Amino acid sequence: MASKKKLVGSASSTVSARQNFSGLINRVAYGKDRVVLTRRNRSLAAVIPFEDLALLEEIEDCEDLKAARAALRQIKRTGTIPLDQVLEECGIRRPGLSRSSASA
């Protein structure tokens, strides 16, 4: 999801980043700078300190856990639907096991 919000940090073209790669990595790793890589004045990617990545992944894990707990609460309230019923409602035929594959 692209954001129109102005990002904090610096920007660097991909050409400049390629030419000054070790300097860019040092700015990020040791200076804790966040660098947005651009191509034709459009944001393309970001280089961030490892600590920022770890924090983002921790936040993502928390959000995933909240969603899983909400799904479990919904299952307790409403129950589940058997797979065969879902497949039938979607018009998908579930292949059965043939005798030759069942004995293998």
N, C-alpha and C positions, 0 to 999 in steps of 0.2 A: 504494500500500500504506500504510494508516494505521498509525501507531505509537502505542503507549500511553505512550511515553517522554515525560517532561516536557521541553519545549523550553526552551532558554536564550533569553532575550530578553523582550520585553514583549508584552502582549496588548492589543488595542483592538477594541472593537465596530465593526462596519461603519458604524454611525450616527456614532460619534465620529470615525472615520477620515475620513468624508465631511466632517464639520464642521471638522476640523482638518487637512485634506489637506496643505497646504503645510508645516505643522509636522511632520507625520509623515514627509514626504519628506525634509525637512532632517535629522531625527533619523537616518534610515536612511542618507542620502547622506554626511553630514558627521560624524555621531556613530557611524557604523558599527553602529547598533542593528539588531536583527532584530525585526520586529513581526509577530505572528500576528493576523490579522483573524478575529474571531469573530462569529457570529450565533446568538442564543439559546444562548449559552455553549458553542457547538460551534466548534472550529477549522475555518476555511473556506479560508483562503489565507494566504500569508506575503509580506511585503514585505522584501526583503533588499538589502544593498549590491551594487552591480554586480560588485565583486571576488568576492563569494561566488558569484554566478551564474557568473562566468568559471571559478572553481575547480570548481564542480559540473559544468560542461560539459566541462572538461578530464578530470575523473575519469570521466565518462560516455564520453568518446572513448576513454580507455584501456581501459575495460571492453569497449567495442564492438570494439576492435582485438584484445583477447585472445580474444573469442568468434569473430571472423573467422579468426584464426590456428588456433584449435582446429577450426573447421569445415573449413579447408583440410587440416589434418593428417588428419582423418577421411576426407575425400575421397581422399587419397593411399592410405589404408589399405583402404578399402572400395569405392572407385569411386563412380560416379554412376548414377542411374536415368534413362532417357530420358523426356522429358515425355509422349510418347504413352502410355508404359506407366503412368505415374502417373495420367493422365487416365482410362485404361481401368479401372484398379483402383478409381478413385473413381466410376466410372459416368458420367463426363462425356464427351459426344461433342464432338469438336473439329470445328468447321465447316471445310470445305475451301474453297479459293478457287474461285469460279465463273468461267467463261470471261469474263463481262462485266467482273468486277472485276479479273481478271488482265491484261486488255488496257488498262485505264484508266490 
